[in-house]
Amino acid sequence: MKIFTVGSKSFVTSFQLAGVPGIISESPQKALDDIRKLTDDSDVGLVLVSDDITESINDELTALRAEKSTLVFALPATGSEKSEVDYRVMLKKILGV
């Protein structure tokens, strides 16, 4: 299984230094398209996305998580503030409960 990152240049570059490939996406819509392509690849098991991009496409990502087996996980972007994530709400959306 492969791991990919999607996000700003600094986010992707920091993971590339650790050997994780990535796609630089400056807009949320381009990031969503890139994430969809990655989740269609059966070799990709995890997609790490910078949270500054996921804010406006959160509902679309939740729907994508529900239909694909690839894990899509948002990580804090460089310089972003700490935020709380309600994983129960996210899980309920994914499961359709």
N, C-alpha and C positions, 0 to 999 in steps of 0.2 A: 504494500500500500504506500502511496505517495502523499506527501503533505505539500500544500501550496499556500501562498499568502496573496491577498488582494488588498490594495490600499494605496496610500500616498507613496511618493518616492522614498521618503525617509523610513517609513514603516517596512516596505518591501526590502529595501537595502539592508536594514538591520538584520533581517532574517536571512538574506542571501549571504551575509558574512558568516552565518552559522551553517550554511550549506542547504538552506531551504529555498527552493525556487519561488518566484512570485511574479505577479502581474501588476504593473502600476496602473491604477485607475483613479483619475482625479475627480470624476463625477459619479454620483450614486447609481445612475442608470447604466453607465458603462460597467461599473463594478458588478451590478446585478447580472448583466449579460455575461460577463466573464465568469461569475460564480455558477451560472446555469451551465455554461460550457464545461467547467471543471466537474460539476456534479454528474454530468452525463458520461464522463470518463470512468469506467469501472476500476481503473487503477488508482484513482484518487480516493483516499479514505478520510482526509481532513482538510478543510479549507479554513484558514485563519484570516479574518477580515478586521480591518481597523474600525473601531466603533464610531469614529466621526463620520464614516461613510454609511454605516448601517442605520443611523437614526431615521433617515427619511424613507428607507426601503425595508423597514422592520417587518411590516405585515407580509410583504412579498417573500422575505427570507423565511418567515415562519411557515408559510405555505410550502415553500421549497423544502424545508426541513421535514415536513410531514410526508412528502411524496418520494423523497430520495433517501438512500441509505448512507450517503456521504454526510459526515458531520460538518456543519458550518458553525464556526465559533467566532464570536466577536471579542477582540482584545483591545485594551486601551491604546489609543494612538499616542504618538510622541507628544508629550506636553499636555495631554488631556487630564481633566479632573476626575477624581474618583466618583463613581456613580454606583448606585444600588441596582441590582438586577433581580427581578422577582421570577425565579425559575419555575415556581408553581404555575403562575399565569402563563408563561411561555409553554410549559408542558401541556397545559389544558388546551391552548390554542392548537398545538401540534396534534394532539389526540382528538381534537374536536369535541371536547367535553364542555 
